[in-house]
Amino acid sequence: MKGLRRVYPTTSHGLGLILMVFGIGLSGCQDQATPAKTDPTVIVRTAPIQAGALAQPDLTGTVVAQNQSALGFQVGGRIAARLVERGAVVSAGDVLARLEPQDLTARVAASEAQWHQIEAQVRFAQQNYQRLQSLVAKKLASQQDFDQASSVLKAAQAGQNAALAQLDQARLALGYTELKAPFDGTVVALQADRGDVVSSGQPVLTLAAQGAPQVLVDVPAQRLVDLPKQAEAQAFGSETFIAATYFSTEGVADPHTRTWAVRYQLVDSARIRLGQTVTLHFPAQQAMKTVPIGAVQGEGHHGEIFVVRDGKVHRTPVTVTRLESDRAVIDTPLPIGTLVVAVGINRLHDGEAVRVQPGLGS
């Protein structure tokens, strides 16, 4: 029996169990080796770059003169009379208002009295100086007395000059009781009336110079760059349009509204009046190119879009010049009609393969 091996018979039940276990393992291997068929291409929605027009909202302003001045008296006092009303047309040199002269007349009288007093002192000092000068020559007075007389005379003469200057100033102030027009123009505003006490330089009225009127409008800073040079002005309640041309922009923004004062020159002034409310209508400007606002990402004027070409997206820089309600105006060398990804650009990568789903884009 030595050297013989015992052979166990294989039953049909045991063989079936082995085959079943092998089959399960084989099936698992086949499942791992053959993954489900999927399409990794990203589906995108596209839109073409289009040409469009930029709408320019209207601006409302006031008709003003090119040159106007707020006029006031050069001295303070109570207004005795105002001789013009708002809208009056005046010529250079016309008297517009007067101050009560009593105070200034009294000042002139006081200055004249002081002048006469000092004039008498100067005459006395002059006589004393001449007398001592003669006595010193005869050795009948001391040099000290003569020097003192000379000093008194010089002080009196200095006081005389000061009194004369004060008298001239009082007389000049008396002549400032009349407010006169410095140029031909129209009274457009009144800031004071009869009986008001005004200080020197305080505005009493505003005089607008004659000439072609202008429209003064307040413009937000973001509109200054693209503000059209030509416009049509329409007065409130009128159906007439008047051509207007850009004239100037003030160099400092309003500290409260943060807007800039812009002037437009009116071509025809016959049908317009100073102080009228006017609306400026602007022509639509031809935009360079536009895309849906969702097609652009970035900050400020620096943006990026994804151009669809040859089944892939390509990140392309653009300059954003304006944002509208649903579109972005861009500056780019890309031609009109170029397809760009319209939405969902934040999940794309440069050079990524994409597929445009039919019906979602142009």
Secondary structure, DSSP 4 states (H G I P E B T S, - for coil): -TTPPP-PPPPHHHHHHHHHHHHHHHHHHHHHHSPPP---PEEE-EEE-B--EE----EEEEEE-SSEEEE--SS-EEEEEE---TT-EE-TT-EEEEE--HHHHHHHHHHHHHHHHHHHHHHHHHHHHHHHHHHHHTTSS-HHHHHHHHHHHHHHHHHHHHHHHHHHHHHHHHHTTEEE-SSSEEEEEE---TT-EE-TT---EEEEESS--EEEEEEEGGGSTT--SEEEEEETT----EEEEEEEE-SS--TTT-EEEEEEEES--TT--TT-EEEEE-PPEEPSEEEEGGG-EEETTEEEEEEEETTEEEEEEEEEEEE-SSEEEEE-SSPTT-EEE-S-GGG--TT-BEEEPTTS--
